[in-house]
């Protein structure tokens, strides 16, 4: 059976060994220990898959507790249907949270636009009374 070192997995998945140790601390990975005093971590193909699932969950934006429950389901392949149903619940909950965030961002962007327009209007009024050119918000970033 294929085994991997922490360095090999870190290199393969482009993460640090420290990140892998963190996932171990969170109970997402459970390598065996070999060598003097059990210093060397040895990861099986199954642990590699758990790491892959963990990183996929992180890319999806899932919480570590959601990832852990999904990895734990993978550890016991007794009832695939129940696992898939549970995964769908996690994904639906995450989708709802992301959609709410998107709504919140759209509201904030609209508020920013309104403040920009009002600020430009006030600057234009101020500059007209002094005879200076009006403020152009598209040039504001150039000044910074």
Beta strands, then each sheet from edge to edge (+ up, - down):
strand 1: 3-4
strand 2: 32-34
strand 3: 40-44
sheet 1: 1+ 3- 2+
end
